[in-house]
Every structure is written in C-alpha cells, then in structure tokens.
Amino acid sequence: MNPTALCDASRSALIVIDLQQRLMPAIHAGEQVIQRAHILAQAARALGVPVIGTAQTPAKLGPNVADLHALCNQVVEKDSFDACAEPAFLEALPGDRDQFIVVGCEAHVCVLQTVLGLLARRRPARLIADAVGSRDPANKAVALDRARAAGAEILTSEMVVFEWLQDSRHPRFRELMALIK
C-alpha cells in the first residue's frame, strides 16, 4: 500500500464493524465513535462508496445502531472476531475496490483482527482513529499502534471525507461539509 496515495471514493469501501446498540454505552467516547462512523457512512452513500457492516453474535449483543444499519448496503452476522474468517464477509467485499476504510468496535478485538485479516489477504486497510473505540482507551491506543505496525494506515474521518471529495468544486462539497460542521 502506498502511504502517500489519497483515499479515492471510486476505489474505497467502508467497513463498519460491530457498532451494536447494546455494546456502545460501554465504549469510551462511544457517542463520538458513532457520530464519526455515521458521518463517514453518509458521505460514502452520497459518493457511491459501498458500506459493508458486521454484527458480532447479534442474538446476544443485539442489533447495530439503527441509523448506521440503515446506511449499510449489507450487514454480515458473524461469530468470529476477524470478519475475514466469515466467508459471507469476504463475498460481500466489492472486488473492484482496493481501499478498505475500517470503523467500529472494539478496536483491539474485532476491528484489529479484521484489519489484520484484510492485510493478510493483501487488501489494504485504513483504520479511522476517531471512528473506532474500545471500553478502555489504552486498548484502543495499542490496537492503533499494532495496526500501523502491520501496515494499516491510520486516518481520521475528516481526512477521508476531504480525500474522497478531492476539491471544493465537487458537486457534493457543501452537503458533506454540513455533516462535518
């Protein structure tokens, strides 16, 4: 993966990992994680970027946050912490995309294992620091460090939106700026 390559909406897919209603109150800064993931999902939908969600053992942890669930093109239910271990997840990944933007919870478990799974399959992963969370901030910090060391790029949600837009003349610029402000 070229770390100087900008995110390109025509090459990206957004992966929303396990942002489940029952889990989110326990996540440190959980409301911010949801807000940032929601901004990215709305921007993705506006720009034609596929949004693939996952739900970890939904019979026990409940459904995903409704607003985010509604923005997903598909949600894959899983038991494995690494979504890549689920054939349905791999089948859901668009074959014509080579930039995987990853958000969700928990950063040090399902998010990290999925990022490592993507990287092991030579699928470049970009982890969004302000749109991932863990119950303990220390676990999130170590997960971001480990993902970076493994080859994932660490970005923020605003970086992705501005890179997807490319310039202020984009026809959706004002609409997407309203999401950020």
C-alpha positions as CSV (number, residue, x, y, z in Angstrom):
1,M,0.0,0.0,0.0
2,N,1.3,3.4,-0.9
3,P,1.0,5.6,2.2
4,T,1.0,8.8,0.1
5,A,-2.0,7.7,-2.0
6,L,-5.1,9.6,-1.1
7,C,-8.4,7.8,-0.4
8,D,-10.4,7.6,-3.6
9,A,-14.1,7.2,-3.5
10,S,-14.1,5.1,-6.7
11,R,-11.6,2.7,-5.1
12,S,-13.0,2.7,-1.5
13,A,-15.3,0.5,0.5
14,L,-16.4,1.4,4.1
15,I,-16.4,-1.4,6.6
16,V,-18.5,-0.8,9.8
17,I,-17.5,-3.3,12.4
18,D,-20.0,-4.3,15.2
19,L,-21.4,-0.9,16.2
20,Q,-24.1,-2.6,18.2
21,Q,-26.6,-0.7,20.4
22,R,-26.1,-2.9,23.5
23,L,-22.3,-2.5,23.3
24,M,-21.9,1.2,22.6
25,P,-22.7,2.5,26.2
26,A,-19.7,0.7,27.4
27,I,-17.3,2.1,24.8
28,H,-15.1,5.0,25.8
29,A,-16.3,8.1,23.9
30,G,-18.9,5.8,22.2
31,E,-21.1,8.7,21.1
32,Q,-18.2,10.2,19.2
33,V,-17.4,6.9,17.6
34,I,-21.0,6.6,16.4
35,Q,-21.1,10.2,15.2
36,R,-17.8,9.8,13.2
37,A,-18.8,6.5,11.7
38,H,-22.2,8.0,10.8
39,I,-20.5,10.9,9.0
40,L,-18.4,8.5,7.0
41,A,-21.3,6.3,6.2
42,Q,-23.4,9.2,5.0
43,A,-20.5,10.5,2.9
44,A,-19.9,7.1,1.5
45,R,-23.5,6.7,0.4
46,A,-23.5,10.2,-1.2
47,L,-20.4,9.4,-3.1
48,G,-21.2,5.8,-4.2
49,V,-18.8,4.1,-1.8
50,P,-20.2,0.7,-0.7
51,V,-20.8,0.3,3.0
52,I,-20.4,-3.2,4.5
53,G,-21.4,-3.8,8.1
54,T,-20.9,-6.6,10.5
55,A,-22.7,-7.6,13.7
56,Q,-21.0,-9.8,16.3
57,T,-23.3,-12.5,17.6
58,P,-26.4,-10.3,17.3
59,A,-28.6,-12.8,19.2
60,K,-26.5,-11.9,22.3
61,L,-25.2,-8.4,21.6
62,G,-28.3,-7.1,19.8
63,P,-28.6,-5.2,16.5
64,N,-26.4,-2.5,15.2
65,V,-27.1,1.2,15.8
66,A,-30.2,1.7,13.7
67,D,-29.0,4.8,11.8
68,L,-25.8,3.1,10.8
69,H,-27.5,-0.2,9.9
70,A,-29.8,1.7,7.5
71,L,-26.7,3.1,5.7
72,C,-25.1,-0.3,5.1
73,N,-25.5,-1.9,1.7
74,Q,-25.2,-5.3,3.5
75,V,-24.7,-6.4,7.1
76,V,-22.9,-9.7,7.8
77,E,-23.7,-11.5,11.0
78,K,-20.6,-13.2,12.5
79,D,-19.3,-15.2,15.4
80,S,-15.6,-14.9,14.5
81,F,-13.8,-11.8,15.8
82,D,-12.0,-11.5,12.5
83,A,-14.7,-10.8,10.0
84,C,-12.4,-12.2,7.3
85,A,-12.9,-15.6,8.8
86,E,-16.5,-15.4,7.7
87,P,-17.0,-16.4,4.0
88,A,-20.1,-14.2,3.8
89,F,-18.0,-11.2,4.7
90,L,-15.3,-11.9,2.1
91,E,-18.1,-12.4,-0.5
92,A,-19.6,-9.0,0.5
93,L,-16.3,-7.1,-0.2
94,P,-16.5,-5.5,-3.6
95,G,-13.9,-7.0,-5.9
96,D,-13.4,-3.7,-7.8
97,R,-12.3,-1.8,-4.6
98,D,-8.8,-1.8,-3.1
99,Q,-9.1,0.7,-0.3
100,F,-10.9,-0.6,2.8
101,I,-11.8,2.1,5.3
102,V,-12.5,0.5,8.7
103,V,-14.5,1.9,11.6
104,G,-16.2,0.2,14.6
105,C,-15.7,-1.6,17.9
106,E,-13.9,-2.9,19.7
107,A,-10.7,-1.5,18.3
108,H,-8.4,-4.1,20.0
109,V,-10.6,-7.2,19.2
110,C,-12.9,-7.3,16.2
111,V,-11.6,-4.2,14.4
112,L,-7.9,-5.1,14.8
113,Q,-8.4,-8.8,13.9
114,T,-10.4,-7.8,10.8
115,V,-7.8,-5.2,9.8
116,L,-5.1,-7.9,10.2
117,G,-7.2,-10.3,8.3
118,L,-7.6,-7.9,5.4
119,L,-3.9,-7.1,5.4
120,A,-3.1,-10.9,5.4
121,R,-5.2,-11.2,2.2
122,R,-3.4,-8.2,0.6
123,R,-6.4,-6.0,0.9
124,P,-5.1,-2.5,2.0
125,A,-6.8,-1.3,5.2
126,R,-7.2,2.2,6.5
127,L,-8.2,2.4,10.2
128,I,-10.1,5.6,11.2
129,A,-8.8,6.6,14.6
130,D,-11.8,8.8,15.6
131,A,-14.4,6.3,14.5
132,V,-13.1,3.2,16.4
133,G,-13.5,2.6,20.1
134,S,-12.8,0.2,23.0
135,R,-14.1,0.2,26.5
136,D,-10.5,1.1,27.7
137,P,-8.7,3.9,25.8
138,A,-5.4,2.1,26.4
139,N,-6.6,-0.9,24.4
140,K,-7.6,1.4,21.5
141,A,-4.2,3.1,21.6
142,V,-2.3,-0.2,21.4
143,A,-4.6,-1.5,18.7
144,L,-3.9,1.6,16.6
145,D,-0.2,1.1,17.1
146,R,-0.3,-2.6,16.2
147,A,-2.4,-2.0,13.1
148,R,0.0,0.7,12.0
149,A,3.0,-1.6,12.5
150,A,1.2,-4.3,10.5
151,G,0.8,-1.9,7.5
152,A,-2.6,-0.3,8.1
153,E,-2.8,3.5,7.6
154,I,-4.3,5.4,10.5
155,L,-6.5,8.3,9.4
156,T,-9.4,10.4,10.7
157,S,-12.9,10.7,9.4
158,E,-12.4,14.2,8.1
159,M,-9.2,13.2,6.3
160,V,-11.2,10.5,4.4
161,V,-14.1,12.8,3.5
162,F,-11.8,15.5,2.2
163,E,-9.8,13.0,0.3
164,W,-12.9,11.4,-1.2
165,L,-14.1,14.9,-2.3
166,Q,-10.7,15.9,-3.8
167,D,-11.5,19.6,-4.0
168,S,-14.1,22.3,-3.1
169,R,-15.7,22.2,-6.6
170,H,-17.0,18.7,-6.0
171,P,-20.8,18.8,-6.6
172,R,-21.4,17.3,-3.1
173,F,-18.9,19.5,-1.3
174,R,-21.4,21.7,0.6
175,E,-23.6,18.8,1.5
176,L,-20.7,16.8,3.0
177,M,-19.3,19.9,4.8
178,A,-22.6,20.3,6.5
179,L,-22.1,16.8,8.0
180,I,-18.7,17.7,9.5
181,K,-19.6,21.1,11.0
